[in-house]
Amino acid sequence: MDYRVRISPRSRRVRLNLSARDGLTVVIPRGFDARRIPAIVEARKGWIEKHFRRFSAAARSVAEKPPDILPETIDLPALGEIWQVAYRSTGAQHAVEVETFGSGELVVSGAVHDAAACRSVLKRWLRRRAAEGLAPLLSRLAQEHGLRYDRVTIRSQKTRWGSCSTRKTISLNCHLLFLPPDVVRYVLLHELCHTVFMNHSDKFKLLLDGFEPDGKEMRRRMRGGWKDLPAWLS
């Protein structure tokens, strides 16, 4: 099995990172005996192959969608919002910007003939909207369940809905806005539970199941959410 090795001075343990783009990366602490890596990878072979299949399916789903489509509406189920998108050419050769009017209208103006530039500003707007909508929700859930995290960041990722670092920094994917509210809640609770257990041990599962008894169904819907992302995100 092919993999890359990355030494992380901040890491305290061996981590296996999977992505559709980079494949398997083994992250090791400084000073770790690299001769132990093959045995670790072999021991986790089943887990690696299972998640590779999921990542490959997600990547194919995105790749099959036409990339040049620009949205006329942006539906954000997580927030219960539907945004109408208008495009106005101003004669600009390269610059594109997006403005918000009221609570449901976006206007993209400038060089709107440049589909890539339009998608770029819409993606930046999406990250801002995710920060405005997801960060307060995470804070409320943490207070409600007595869990603590250090800070939250918003990212745009292809294969992960969220993550939690050993320093209790929670990273959330802005694409969560395209999922139903109950699934988003489950993802956020999942990451909050990692502030207590940085693994998927029985103790972690017991803690998470105490907050969301229907976890199996939530995980199924969460995994299926990738295929429902709009084409303009690709």
Secondary structure by P-SEA (a helix, b strand, c coil): ccbbbbbbccccbbbbbbbccccbbbbbcccccccaaaaaaaaaaaaaaaaaaaaaaaaaaaaaccccccccccccccccbbbbbbbbbcccccbbbbbbccccbbbbbcccccaaaaaaaaaaaaaaaaaaccaaaaaaaaaaacccccbbbbbbbcccccccccccbbbbbcccccccaaaaaaaaaaaaaaaccccccaaaaaaaaaaccaaaaaaaaaaacccccccccc
